[in-house]
Amino acid sequence: MRMDPIRWHRCAGVWLALTLGLAGRATGQITTDTPPSGRTLPVAEQVARESATARFRLGPLRVTPFFTLGNVGWTNNALAKSEGTVEDYTASASAGARLLMPIGRKLYLRGTVAPSYDWYYKTRTLRAFGGEYSGEALGLFNRLTLGGGGEYAQRIRTASSEVGRDVRNTTTRGFGRAEVELLRRLSLFGGAEQVTTKLVDEALDTPGLSSVAALDRTETAFRGGVRYAFSSALSVGVLAEEVRTRFEREGEQRDSDVQGALFVVRYDRERL
């Protein structure tokens, strides 16, 4: 169990996703429309805001530095050993910058460079540097939005909901997406992404404990649907999704294919 202090946000989004139908076992890490920790502005609005509020400008490059402190709390399962689990206090810090560079009237490059450090009071083996690094190319045309890019992240995280101990988690992600405006408020969207996950922990050679490397996997997702926007704050959508999970070990028992249809409501106000 992990207990973190309540974090307050000046701006937040409220999302609701109702599953209409699913088949198979949902074992993957890829999720659809995960509730965000901040506002979920449309891509064009995100780009406009990042450009207008950038702290520094180096020629065409806009740079917005940031610092975050999170994961401050206590865990009763920081490290698992054959004789039991280890309780510990934790904190994570990240400092970096968001980058945005226009390369034309409607084309942009943007990314994030965010080195980080995960700290544990007792468990020195879990103290480690990591970070999140991403890049994306965007095309914001009159009725068409295109995007594609990649991401690399290395952090100390919980292995899974079934394996509660904290481990070194390395993920690489590639994605592509598109949305076309059919009518003034109605749009058609689709996309694909692939995430590869590698896990390493100190229990690798501990008798009586299974290696979390058995959870190493590659997940591929395909999504498409329609969205209707009543306003910039409220929209509804219906999408179809397929997620394929392929494990590096014991794939014949672990692999899964999941298909589903979801109804998504998004309500986003600056102070709600």
C-alpha positions in Angstrom: 0.0 0.0 0.0 1.3 3.5 -0.8 0.0 6.7 0.8 0.7 10.0 -0.9 -0.3 13.4 0.2 -3.3 15.0 -1.5 -2.2 17.1 -4.4 -4.2 20.1 -5.4 -4.5 21.4 -8.9 -5.7 24.7 -10.0 -6.9 23.2 -13.3 -8.2 19.7 -13.7 -10.2 17.7 -16.2 -13.1 15.4 -15.5 -13.4 12.3 -17.7 -15.8 9.4 -17.7 -15.3 6.3 -19.7 -18.0 3.6 -19.8 -17.2 0.2 -21.3 -19.8 -1.0 -23.7 -18.2 -4.3 -24.6 -14.9 -6.2 -24.0 -13.5 -9.6 -25.0 -10.5 -11.3 -23.6 -8.2 -10.5 -20.7 -7.1 -6.9 -20.0 -3.5 -7.4 -19.0 -1.8 -4.5 -20.8 -0.4 -1.3 -19.6 -1.8 0.8 -22.5 -5.0 2.5 -21.4 -7.6 4.6 -23.1 -8.3 8.1 -22.0 -6.7 7.8 -18.6 -7.9 10.5 -16.2 -5.3 13.3 -16.4 -3.5 15.1 -13.6 -4.1 18.5 -15.3 -6.1 20.1 -18.0 -6.6 18.1 -21.3 -6.7 20.9 -23.8 -7.1 20.0 -27.5 -3.7 19.7 -29.3 -4.1 23.1 -31.2 -4.9 24.9 -27.9 -1.9 23.2 -26.2 0.5 24.4 -28.8 -0.9 27.9 -28.8 -0.6 28.1 -25.0 2.9 26.6 -24.9 4.0 29.1 -27.5 2.5 32.1 -25.7 3.7 31.2 -22.2 7.2 29.9 -23.0 9.7 31.3 -20.5 12.6 31.5 -22.9 12.9 31.9 -26.7 16.1 30.8 -28.5 15.4 31.9 -32.0 12.3 29.9 -33.1 12.7 27.5 -30.2 10.3 28.0 -27.2 11.6 26.6 -23.9 9.5 26.2 -20.7 11.5 24.9 -17.7 9.8 23.1 -14.9 10.4 21.3 -11.6 8.2 18.7 -10.0 8.3 16.9 -6.7 6.0 13.9 -6.3 5.6 10.3 -5.0 6.3 11.7 -1.5 4.9 9.1 0.9 5.3 5.7 2.5 5.2 2.2 1.1 5.0 -1.1 2.9 6.4 -3.0 -0.1 9.4 -1.1 -1.5 11.4 -4.2 -1.7 10.4 -7.9 -1.5 12.8 -10.5 0.0 12.4 -14.2 0.8 11.9 -13.2 4.5 9.3 -10.5 3.8 8.8 -7.0 2.5 10.6 -3.7 3.3 8.8 -0.6 4.4 10.2 2.7 3.3 9.7 6.4 2.7 9.9 7.7 -0.9 10.2 10.9 -3.0 10.8 11.6 -6.6 12.1 14.9 -8.2 12.2 15.9 -11.9 13.6 19.0 -13.5 13.6 19.7 -17.2 12.0 21.6 -20.0 9.2 21.4 -22.5 10.3 22.4 -26.0 8.3 23.7 -28.9 9.6 24.9 -32.3 7.4 25.9 -35.3 8.9 24.8 -38.7 6.2 26.4 -40.8 2.8 28.0 -40.5 1.1 24.7 -39.5 4.0 22.4 -38.6 5.6 22.0 -35.2 8.1 20.0 -33.4 7.7 19.6 -29.6 9.2 17.5 -26.9 10.1 17.1 -23.3 13.5 16.6 -21.6 13.0 15.7 -17.9 15.9 14.0 -16.0 14.6 12.6 -12.6 15.8 11.1 -9.4 13.9 8.5 -7.3 14.8 8.5 -3.6 14.2 5.8 -0.9 15.2 6.4 2.7 16.2 2.8 3.5 16.4 1.0 0.2 19.5 2.3 -1.3 19.3 -0.1 -4.3 16.1 1.7 -5.4 17.8 5.1 -5.4 18.4 5.9 -9.1 18.5 8.5 -11.8 16.0 8.2 -14.6 13.9 10.5 -16.7 11.4 10.9 -19.4 12.3 12.1 -22.9 9.9 12.5 -25.8 9.5 14.1 -29.2 6.6 14.6 -31.5 6.0 16.1 -35.0 2.6 17.9 -35.4 0.6 19.1 -38.4 -2.3 21.4 -37.5 -4.1 22.0 -40.7 -7.5 23.6 -41.2 -9.6 20.4 -40.8 -6.9 17.9 -40.2 -4.6 17.2 -37.2 -1.7 14.8 -37.6 0.9 13.7 -35.1 3.5 11.1 -34.5 6.5 10.6 -32.3 8.2 8.6 -29.6 9.0 8.5 -25.9 11.6 6.9 -23.6 11.1 6.7 -19.8 13.0 5.1 -17.0 11.6 5.3 -13.4 11.2 3.3 -10.2 7.6 2.1 -10.2 5.3 -0.6 -8.9 5.7 -3.7 -11.1 2.0 -4.3 -11.5 -1.3 -4.5 -9.5 -0.5 -8.2 -8.8 3.2 -7.7 -8.1 3.3 -4.8 -5.6 7.1 -4.3 -5.1 8.9 -1.4 -6.6 11.2 -2.0 -9.6 13.1 -0.2 -12.3 10.7 0.3 -15.1 11.9 1.2 -18.6 9.4 1.9 -21.4 9.8 2.9 -25.0 6.8 4.2 -26.9 6.0 5.1 -30.5 2.7 6.5 -31.6 0.8 8.1 -34.5 -2.6 9.8 -34.5 -4.9 11.7 -36.8 -8.2 13.6 -36.5 -10.3 15.1 -39.3 -13.1 17.6 -38.8 -16.1 16.3 -40.8 -18.5 19.1 -39.6 -18.1 22.1 -37.4 -18.5 20.0 -34.2 -18.2 16.4 -35.5 -14.8 14.8 -36.0 -13.4 11.4 -36.9 -10.2 10.3 -35.2 -7.8 7.3 -35.1 -4.4 6.2 -34.0 -2.0 3.5 -33.1 0.8 3.1 -30.5 3.3 0.5 -29.4 4.8 0.3 -25.9 7.7 -2.0 -24.9 8.2 -2.5 -21.1 11.3 -3.9 -19.4 11.4 -4.5 -15.6 14.4 -5.1 -13.3 14.5 -5.5 -9.5 16.7 -6.8 -6.7 14.6 -10.0 -6.3 15.9 -11.4 -9.5 18.1 -14.0 -7.7 16.1 -14.3 -4.4 14.9 -17.8 -3.7 11.2 -18.1 -3.5 10.4 -15.0 -5.5 9.6 -14.9 -9.1 11.4 -12.5 -11.4 9.5 -9.5 -12.6 11.3 -9.9 -15.9 8.5 -12.4 -16.7 6.3 -9.3 -17.2 8.5 -7.8 -20.0 6.1 -7.3 -22.9 5.2 -5.3 -26.0 1.7 -3.9 -26.3 0.2 -2.6 -29.5 -3.1 -0.6 -29.6 -5.3 0.5 -32.5 -8.1 3.0 -31.9 -10.7 4.9 -33.9 -14.0 6.6 -33.4 -16.0 9.8 -33.7 -16.2 12.8 -31.3 -18.9 15.5 -31.0 -17.9 18.8 -29.2 -20.7 20.8 -27.7 -18.1 23.4 -26.7 -14.4 23.6 -26.0 -15.2 22.3 -22.5 -17.6 19.5 -23.2 -17.4 16.7 -25.7 -18.6 13.1 -26.1 -17.2 10.3 -28.2 -17.5 6.7 -29.2 -14.5 4.6 -30.1 -13.5 1.1 -31.0 -10.2 -0.3 -29.7 -8.0 -3.4 -30.0 -5.0 -4.0 -27.8 -2.5 -6.8 -28.4 -0.1 -7.9 -25.6 2.8 -10.1 -26.3 5.1 -11.2 -23.4 8.7 -12.2 -23.9 8.3 -15.2 -21.7 5.6 -17.9 -21.6 3.7 -16.1 -24.3 1.4 -19.0 -25.0 -0.1 -18.6 -21.4 0.2 -14.8 -21.1 -0.4 -13.2 -24.5 -3.8 -11.6 -25.0 -5.9 -9.7 -27.5 -8.6 -7.3 -26.2 -11.3 -5.7 -28.3 -13.7 -3.2 -27.0 -16.0 -0.2 -27.6 -16.1 2.7 -25.2 -18.2 5.8 -24.7 -16.2 8.8 -23.4 -17.4 12.0 -21.9 -14.9 14.9 -21.4 -15.7 17.9 -19.3 -12.9 20.5 -18.8 -13.2 23.8 -17.0 -10.2 25.9 -15.9 -11.2 26.0 -12.2 -13.3 22.8 -11.9 
